[in-house]
Amino acid sequence: MSLAKKQDQTVAVPNDLEAFWMPFTPNRSFKAKPRLISRSQDMHYYTPEGRAIIDGSAALWCVNAGHNRKPIVEAIQKSAAELDYAPAFQFAHPMSFELASRIADLAPKTMDHVFFTNSGSEAVDTALKVAIAYHHAKGQDSRTRLIGRERGYHGVGFGGISVGGMVANRRFFGAMLPGVDHLSHTYNREHQQFTKGEPEWGAHLADDLEKIVALHDAATIAAVIVEPMSGSTGVLPPPKGYLQRLRQICDKYGILLIFDEVITGFGRLGAAFAAERYGVTPDIMTFAKGVTSGSVPMGGIVVRDEIYNAFMNGPEHMPEIFHGYTYSAHPLACAAGLATLNVYRDEDLFNRAKKLEPYWADAVMSLKDEPGVLDIRQVGLTVGIDLASKPDAFGKRGYEAMGHGFHEEGIMLRGMADTLAMSPPLIVTEAQIDEMVDKTRRVIKAVM
Ligand SMILES: Cc1ncc(COP(=O)(O)O)c(C=O)c1O
């Protein structure tokens, strides 16, 4: 079609499924049998025909406060009517400072400064850049190497896929960042199968960092980035003592520790951040998703005071860091963020998640004897259920389970290859947990 013809189409543009190239989706399979959702409320989605779908995954691990919560909706509506946009470069609106203070207040002590982005991927790239620039500010220019971990997911920017450890997200995208190494992942089925919470086995794997230091010298290493719990590769809780050990090794060598808390932030593990659950304070922490309960895109990083202060020098008329996004601290996102944090506080949702954890753990572990269930890992209000793969088609069983869940059982499950993940909104009730587990049980029986 010519450009001119396209521009003439002011009325009759067909609304079919073709134009939208869907992210992280098998487009042809989806478009042959779509899973459409058009409305949501509290624990449920609704299809265009009005069928209820219970949200077993907080959508993409993000709707922690539940869907379309009135205070959040109203704050967004009010903000949109009052201030459409304000630049965060050189100007600012009051809500951005208020939200930064509120997030810093939830973060561990000494982490008091917040930089806003629009997504988790941008938060990760921001964290990596800040780490390298921090060492430069301290006169340690040789510290540029970044260490990620196998089976890590840190979004899809070039920084994030470089430190990430998911082969499918890396293999077609060229050389990526130079100077990146990876720690081993922490999952071992033989030692950890069907563990509730953090496995006993695996703290020693943090010592991988010692090997990398021995290979490259600590003076070349800027930072280590890990998800406290790896979500996207199937819910891998940290072994007991692992994060503490990583912290000690980082301290020993002056390496910054970055926690990617895009999933684990805002109550998912029964505390404001995983850092609090594990009593380990990183130097930089990313967040996104739960900060607005998914209602408006937003992400960011929280840094230790020492990091922020290291940048606060140089000429006072110049920016201290040449980094930022047009939509950093967008008014709509700040309004949504403030209202969301109020819901978390007023309904004590992080503690609610903590109290529900034992019930959740028992309920999901009851699936362990279903056919083809190879392992179940649980921590906080999350679970990963490994299903036996089809001999000829890795990932197909998980895809079928997700589709069967949606179309036949009315549940949203995350299918990550042949692992099913659940992470419900934190407002979930015990009865709804039972309902989700029953539905998932039937889904597993149906696809095995
Ligand atoms: C740990 C982690 N980091 C980063 C990201 C990327 O976030 P986004 O999709 O908002 O870019 C995700 C997304 O799931 C994530 O789980």
The ligand as a Tripos MOL2 file, in Angstrom:
@<TRIPOS>MOLECULE
LIG
   16    16     1     0     0
SMALL
NO_CHARGES

@<TRIPOS>ATOM
      1 C1         13.5310   -8.9190   37.2730 C.3       1 LIG1
      2 C2         13.0690   -8.1310   36.0850 C.ar      1 LIG1
      3 N1         13.8190   -7.1260   35.6270 N.ar      1 LIG1
      4 C3         13.4540   -6.3890   34.5880 C.ar      1 LIG1
      5 C4         12.2670   -6.6370   33.9400 C.ar      1 LIG1
      6 C5         11.8910   -5.8210   32.7640 C.3       1 LIG1
      7 O1         10.8110   -4.9930   33.0190 O.3       1 LIG1
      8 P1         10.0020   -4.3370   31.8200 P.3       1 LIG1
      9 O2          9.2880   -5.4260   31.1170 O.co2     1 LIG1
     10 O3          9.0780   -3.3680   32.5370 O.co2     1 LIG1
     11 O4         10.9790   -3.6230   30.9590 O.co2     1 LIG1
     12 C6         11.4360   -7.6650   34.3810 C.ar      1 LIG1
     13 C7         10.1660   -7.9630   33.7130 C.2       1 LIG1
     14 O5          9.5120   -8.9360   33.9450 O.2       1 LIG1
     15 C8         11.8560   -8.4540   35.4710 C.ar      1 LIG1
     16 O6         11.1320   -9.4800   35.9110 O.3       1 LIG1
@<TRIPOS>BOND
     1     1     2 1
     2     2     3 ar
     3     2    15 ar
     4     3     4 ar
     5     4     5 ar
     6     5     6 1
     7     5    12 ar
     8     6     7 1
     9     7     8 1
    10     8     9 2
    11     8    10 1
    12     8    11 1
    13    12    13 1
    14    12    15 ar
    15    13    14 2
    16    15    16 1
@<TRIPOS>SUBSTRUCTURE
     1 LIG1         1 GROUP 0 **** ****
